[in-house]
Amino acid sequence: MADDPYSVLGVPRDASDAAIKAAYRKLARQNHPDLNPGKPEAEARFKLVSAAHDMLSDPDKKARFGRGEIDAEGQERRPAGNYRRHAETAAGERYSPGMDEGVLDDLFADLFEARGRGGDAWRNPRGGRGGDEAYRLDVGFTAAVLGATERLTLPDGRVLSVKIPPGLVSGQVLRLRGQGSPGRGGAPSGDVLIEVQVAEHGLWRREGRDVLMELPVNLAEAVLGSAVEVPTPGGTLRVTLPRHSDSGRQIRLRGKGVAGDPAGDLIVTLRIVIGTPDAALEAFLRDWQPEHPADPRAGLDAAP
Amino acid sequence: MITMHVLLTELPGLQPDELRGWLAAGHIRAERGPDGPVFTEFDAERIRLILDLREIFEVNEAALPLVLSLLDQMYELRRRLGLTS
C-alpha cells in the first residue's frame, strides 16, 4: 500500500485542483532528479509526488480512490531521472555543449595536480599562489576594548601595521591579505594570519561587549550617595552614586564598554569597604536603634 | 529508434510544431529516417525533461535555451569528473 496521495502532497482531502497542482509543482521543483543529480532521496521523493499528482489530477482515478475502489498504488509511473542516467554516461556527449577541450584539460590537470599536493592547494587550484604565514600577537586589554593599531615585526624584518578592531577576543585570527609568501609565476602572494591573545586585566573583565568591574566605596558614599571617580578603559569618569546604595548594587554606564556601534556598557558593582573603624563609628553603632531592624541573613537556606 | 508518431502518442503534452521548433533550434537531435526524423531513448528523455521544465518549473520558450545550456554544462562536468549517481 503506497502513501496516501493527499498526505504526500500535503493537501487536505477537499483541496481544489488548483491547490493540488500548486503543491505538486512546489514539491516536484525541489526534487526533480534531473536537476538534483547525486541526491538519490530527491528521486524517491519525486516518484512519490508524481504518482500522487497523477492520481489526483485524473478526475476518474481521484473519484475511484475516494470511493476506495483503488488504492494509492495506482499504476506504474514512468521512472523519473532517466534523462540524467543517459546524460551522465559517455552517450551524454550527444548534447555536449562543446566546451573548449584545451581549457577543460588544463582545468582538470590543475585540479588533479593540486589534489596530489594536499589540502591548501586544493582550495587554490591555480597552484601558484604563495603560502600563508601564521603569527601570534599579544594585545593589551584596553586595546582590545577600544581598538588600536599594533605593530608586528616579522622574522624577515618587515614591520606590519595591524589594525585591532574593538571587541577582539583571544583566539581570533586576523588576516592581512597579500602579505604572506610571494606567489609563483605572477600568482598572488599568500596572506599573513595573526592569532591574537588578549591580556587579562586586574580591574576589568569582558563579558561580550560589556566590561565589568568592582568598585570599592566607603559607608558614607554608599549611604549618602556622592560623586566618585571611576577608572574606565577610556579614562577616568566622575560618577554620582545613588543614595542608599548597598553592596552588590550594579550601576550601568552606557557606552563605556567595548567601542563600536552599538558600544557595550561598563557595569560597575559596588562593594562597601568599612576599613578600620574609629571610636566615633563604634560609639554611633553602639547607641544606634535602627528604625526598621532587618535580619540580613533572613532567607539564607542551608538545605540543598 | 522511435518515430515522431510513437513519440507523440507516448507524450500527450507534446505538440508536433513545438517539437519541430526544438529540432530547428538544436535543443533536440534526431536522425533522418525513411518517414521523417527518428529519435533515440535519450532524445525522448530529453523531450520529457523539456516538458517537465515547462510544466513543473514554468520555464518558458525564451528561458529554455539558457536552462538547457546550463544543464548540458553541468552534465558535461559531471561526466568528466566521473560523478554518476
HADDOCK unambig.tbl for C-alpha pairs under 7 A between the chains (distance, minus, plus):
assign (segid A and resid 25 and name CA) (segid B and resid 56 and name CA) 5.10 0.50 0.50
assign (segid A and resid 28 and name CA) (segid B and resid 56 and name CA) 6.67 0.50 0.50
assign (segid A and resid 29 and name CA) (segid B and resid 56 and name CA) 6.40 0.50 0.50
assign (segid A and resid 29 and name CA) (segid B and resid 57 and name CA) 6.21 0.50 0.50
assign (segid A and resid 37 and name CA) (segid B and resid 85 and name CA) 6.63 0.50 0.50
assign (segid A and resid 38 and name CA) (segid B and resid 85 and name CA) 5.14 0.50 0.50
assign (segid A and resid 82 and name CA) (segid B and resid 45 and name CA) 6.40 0.50 0.50
assign (segid A and resid 83 and name CA) (segid B and resid 42 and name CA) 6.53 0.50 0.50
assign (segid A and resid 83 and name CA) (segid B and resid 45 and name CA) 4.98 0.50 0.50
assign (segid A and resid 83 and name CA) (segid B and resid 46 and name CA) 5.93 0.50 0.50
assign (segid A and resid 83 and name CA) (segid B and resid 49 and name CA) 6.96 0.50 0.50
assign (segid A and resid 86 and name CA) (segid B and resid 42 and name CA) 5.98 0.50 0.50
assign (segid A and resid 87 and name CA) (segid B and resid 75 and name CA) 6.20 0.50 0.50
assign (segid A and resid 88 and name CA) (segid B and resid 75 and name CA) 6.06 0.50 0.50
assign (segid A and resid 88 and name CA) (segid B and resid 78 and name CA) 6.69 0.50 0.50
assign (segid A and resid 88 and name CA) (segid B and resid 79 and name CA) 5.33 0.50 0.50
assign (segid A and resid 88 and name CA) (segid B and resid 84 and name CA) 6.03 0.50 0.50
assign (segid A and resid 89 and name CA) (segid B and resid 79 and name CA) 6.59 0.50 0.50
assign (segid A and resid 95 and name CA) (segid B and resid 72 and name CA) 6.45 0.50 0.50
assign (segid A and resid 96 and name CA) (segid B and resid 72 and name CA) 6.05 0.50 0.50
assign (segid A and resid 96 and name CA) (segid B and resid 76 and name CA) 6.19 0.50 0.50
assign (segid A and resid 97 and name CA) (segid B and resid 69 and name CA) 6.89 0.50 0.50
assign (segid A and resid 97 and name CA) (segid B and resid 72 and name CA) 5.91 0.50 0.50
assign (segid A and resid 97 and name CA) (segid B and resid 73 and name CA) 6.09 0.50 0.50
